Amino acid sequence: MTPREIVAELDKYVVGQGKAKRAMAIALRNRHRRQRLPAEMAEDVAPKNILMIGPTGVGKTEIARRLAKLAQSPFVKVEASKFTEVGYVGRDVESMVRDLVEIAVKMLRDARETDVRERARQAAEERLLDLLLPPSPAASDVAPSPLGDHSTEAQLARDHATSTREKLREQLHAGKLDARVVEIDVQQRSTSSFELVSGSNIEEIGVNLRDMLPGMFQGRNKRRKIPVPEALDVLAQEEAAKLIDMDGVTKSAIERVEQSGIIFIDEIDKIAGRDGGNGPDISRGGVQRDLLPIVEGTTVNTKHGMVKTDHILFVAAGAFHVSKPSDLIPELQGRFPIRVELEALGRDDFVRILTEPKNALISQYIALMATEGLTLVFTDDAIGRVAELAAVVNDRMENIGARRLHTMMERLLDEVSFHASELSGQSITIDTAYVDRMLADIVKSDDLSRYIL
C-alpha cells in the first residue's frame, strides 16, 4: 500500500491525528522500499523509529495497532514503566522481543493451521470412524466357506464394512451422531512453571529445561469419554499439528520479526529523567540504558533462537506532562529521529469518534440493543450534547481523551441496557432531553471521581 492508501485506511478507525498517520505510513512504506534494495545496502538502512507525544486517549496505540494489522506484522505493546534495569526484581527489556517472537510464531502457526485444516479434518474423520466402527478383519482372518471360496468371503466382508462405514459417515455429516460418546486419549496441557531466579526465566539463564526434561512439560495422555463433535475437534487439532512443520514455522517467524516486527513502547515518559536520587525512581535511567541496545540493534536469545533487533520498528509514546523528551538520555533520543505531536481531542472530534469510524461507539450500542429486539435511534443533537459534556468533564478533571466517551455512553444507556430484555420490539429515541436527564448530574457534581475510569 502507498502512504496515501495507508492513511486512508487508518482514517476508517482513528479520527484526526494526520501528522502521526503520515509518519507511520512513511515508516511502513520505507520498510517495503528497503526490502527492494540490494542486500548490502538494505543491511545498512535502519528503521526510522517514531516518538509520539500526546495526552492519553488520543489514538497513539490505536494507530500503531491498526498499522500492524494492515502490514500483517507481528506487533506487541509494552509499558516502559513495567521494566527494571538489570539487577532489580522485575521484567527485563529483552522480554519484549521474546513476547514479539511468541506472537509471530502463533500468527504463522494459525496461518498454517488454516492451510491444512481441510486435510486435518478428513484425517480426524477417518480416525473417528475407526473409533465408531473398528476396521473390518483382514481377508486372512475370515473363515473360509465350506466350498473353499475364501476370497469371495473376504471381499463380501470388506464390501459390507465399507458400506457400513459410508453410512456412518453420512450420519456424522448430518449430525445424527452428535449425542454419541467416544473414548479417546487427550493430552493434558502441562501448567507447571517455575522461576529459578526471581524475575528471571528459562532463556535468561541459558538453559532450556524443556529440552532437558521433556517429560515434565509435555503433559500426559488421559483417557476421556467425550461427545463426537468435541472428539472430532480434538482429533483435528492433533492431525493439524502433525501436518505443520514447526521448524519451518519458527524460522519464518524469526525472519518476520526481524524484518517487519513492530514494538510499541507506551509510557516512555515515565522513565524519562536522569538518576539523581533514591527512591522508587532510582532505576529509570538504568531502564533507558538497557533499552538503548535493543533499539540500536542487538541479538536477543529466545527459546526459538537468536533474534536480531536491527530492523524492528520501535514506536514510543508518552504524554510528557511532567517530563520532556529532552529528559531522555541523549543516546536514546537519537534513536527516535521522528517526533510527532498528537493533538488533544475536543467536542467536534468526539462527535466524529462517536459516528464516523467503522467500529463507532454509537453503532456498537445500536447493534448490542438490536440483539434484544430493541431499536435505538440517536438524534444528531443528542450526539453533539454527549460530545460536549465529555469535553467539559475532560477539561474539569483529568483529560483521558476518547476514553471518556465510554464512561459517558455507559452512563447514558444505563437504564436502557438494564431493561432492554423487557422492551423487545420497541424503539427508543435518544434526544437532547434524554441526554441532559441522564448526564447533567455528572457535570454539576463536584465529586466526579466515581465517574472517572
Secondary structure as the mmCIF struct_conf table of DSSP 4:
data_model
#
loop_
_struct_conf.conf_type_id
_struct_conf.id
_struct_conf.beg_label_comp_id
_struct_conf.beg_label_asym_id
_struct_conf.beg_label_seq_id
_struct_conf.end_label_comp_id
_struct_conf.end_label_asym_id
_struct_conf.end_label_seq_id
HELX_RH_AL_P HELX_RH_AL_P1 PRO A 3 LEU A 10
TURN_TY1_P TURN_TY1_P1 ASP A 11 TYR A 13
BEND BEND1 VAL A 14 VAL A 14
BEND BEND2 GLY A 16 GLY A 16
HELX_RH_AL_P HELX_RH_AL_P2 GLY A 18 GLN A 35
TURN_TY1_P TURN_TY1_P2 ARG A 36 ARG A 36
BEND BEND3 LEU A 37 LEU A 37
HELX_RH_AL_P HELX_RH_AL_P3 ALA A 39 ASP A 44
STRN STRN1 ILE A 50 ILE A 53
TURN_TY1_P TURN_TY1_P3 THR A 56 GLY A 57
BEND BEND4 VAL A 58 GLY A 59
HELX_RH_AL_P HELX_RH_AL_P4 LYS A 60 ALA A 71
TURN_TY1_P TURN_TY1_P4 GLN A 72 GLN A 72
STRN STRN2 PHE A 75 GLU A 79
HELX_RH_3T_P HELX_RH_3T_P1 ALA A 80 LYS A 82
STRN STRN3 PHE A 83 PHE A 83
TURN_TY1_P TURN_TY1_P5 VAL A 86 GLY A 87
BEND BEND5 TYR A 88 GLY A 90
STRN STRN4 ARG A 91 ARG A 91
TURN_TY1_P TURN_TY1_P6 VAL A 93 GLU A 94
HELX_RH_AL_P HELX_RH_AL_P5 SER A 95 LEU A 132
BEND BEND6 LEU A 133 LEU A 133
HELX_LH_PP_P HELX_LH_PP_P1 PRO A 134 ALA A 138
HELX_RH_3T_P HELX_RH_3T_P2 ALA A 139 ASP A 141
BEND BEND7 VAL A 142 VAL A 142
HELX_LH_PP_P HELX_LH_PP_P2 ALA A 143 SER A 145
TURN_TY1_P TURN_TY1_P7 PRO A 146 LEU A 147
HELX_RH_AL_P HELX_RH_AL_P6 HIS A 150 ALA A 174
TURN_TY1_P TURN_TY1_P8 GLY A 175 ALA A 179
STRN STRN5 VAL A 181 GLN A 187
HELX_LH_PP_P HELX_LH_PP_P3 GLN A 188 SER A 190
BEND BEND8 LEU A 196 VAL A 197
TURN_TY1_P TURN_TY1_P9 SER A 198 GLY A 199
TURN_TY1_P TURN_TY1_P10 ILE A 202 GLY A 206
HELX_RH_AL_P HELX_RH_AL_P7 LEU A 209 MET A 212
HELX_RH_AL_P HELX_RH_AL_P8 PRO A 214 PHE A 217
BEND BEND9 GLN A 218 GLN A 218
STRN STRN6 ASN A 221 PRO A 227
HELX_RH_AL_P HELX_RH_AL_P9 VAL A 228 LEU A 243
BEND BEND10 ILE A 244 ILE A 244
HELX_RH_AL_P HELX_RH_AL_P10 MET A 246 SER A 260
STRN STRN7 ILE A 262 ASP A 266
HELX_RH_3T_P HELX_RH_3T_P3 ILE A 268 ILE A 271
BEND BEND11 GLY A 273 GLY A 273
BEND BEND12 GLY A 277 GLY A 277
BEND BEND13 GLY A 279 GLY A 279
TURN_TY1_P TURN_TY1_P11 PRO A 280 SER A 283
HELX_RH_AL_P HELX_RH_AL_P11 ARG A 284 GLU A 296
STRN STRN8 THR A 299 THR A 302
TURN_TY1_P TURN_TY1_P12 LYS A 303 HIS A 304
STRN STRN9 GLY A 305 LYS A 308
TURN_TY1_P TURN_TY1_P13 ASP A 310 HIS A 311
STRN STRN10 LEU A 313 GLY A 318
BEND BEND14 HIS A 321 SER A 323
HELX_RH_3T_P HELX_RH_3T_P4 PRO A 325 ASP A 327
BEND BEND15 LEU A 328 LEU A 328
HELX_RH_AL_P HELX_RH_AL_P12 PRO A 330 GLY A 334
TURN_TY1_P TURN_TY1_P14 ARG A 335 ARG A 335
STRN STRN11 ILE A 338 GLU A 341
HELX_LH_PP_P HELX_LH_PP_P4 LEU A 342 LEU A 345
HELX_RH_AL_P HELX_RH_AL_P13 ARG A 347 THR A 355
BEND BEND16 GLU A 356 PRO A 357
TURN_TY1_P TURN_TY1_P15 LYS A 358 ASN A 359
HELX_RH_AL_P HELX_RH_AL_P14 LEU A 361 ALA A 370
TURN_TY1_P TURN_TY1_P16 THR A 371 GLY A 373
STRN STRN12 THR A 375 PHE A 378
HELX_RH_AL_P HELX_RH_AL_P15 ASP A 380 ARG A 396
BEND BEND17 MET A 397 MET A 397
TURN_TY1_P TURN_TY1_P17 GLY A 401 ALA A 402
HELX_RH_AL_P HELX_RH_AL_P16 ARG A 403 LEU A 412
TURN_TY1_P TURN_TY1_P18 LEU A 413 LEU A 413
HELX_RH_AL_P HELX_RH_AL_P17 ASP A 414 HIS A 419
HELX_RH_3T_P HELX_RH_3T_P5 ALA A 420 GLU A 422
TURN_TY1_P TURN_TY1_P19 SER A 424 GLY A 425
STRN STRN13 SER A 427 ILE A 430
HELX_RH_AL_P HELX_RH_AL_P18 THR A 432 LYS A 444
BEND BEND18 ASP A 446 ASP A 446
HELX_RH_3T_P HELX_RH_3T_P6 SER A 449 TYR A 451
#
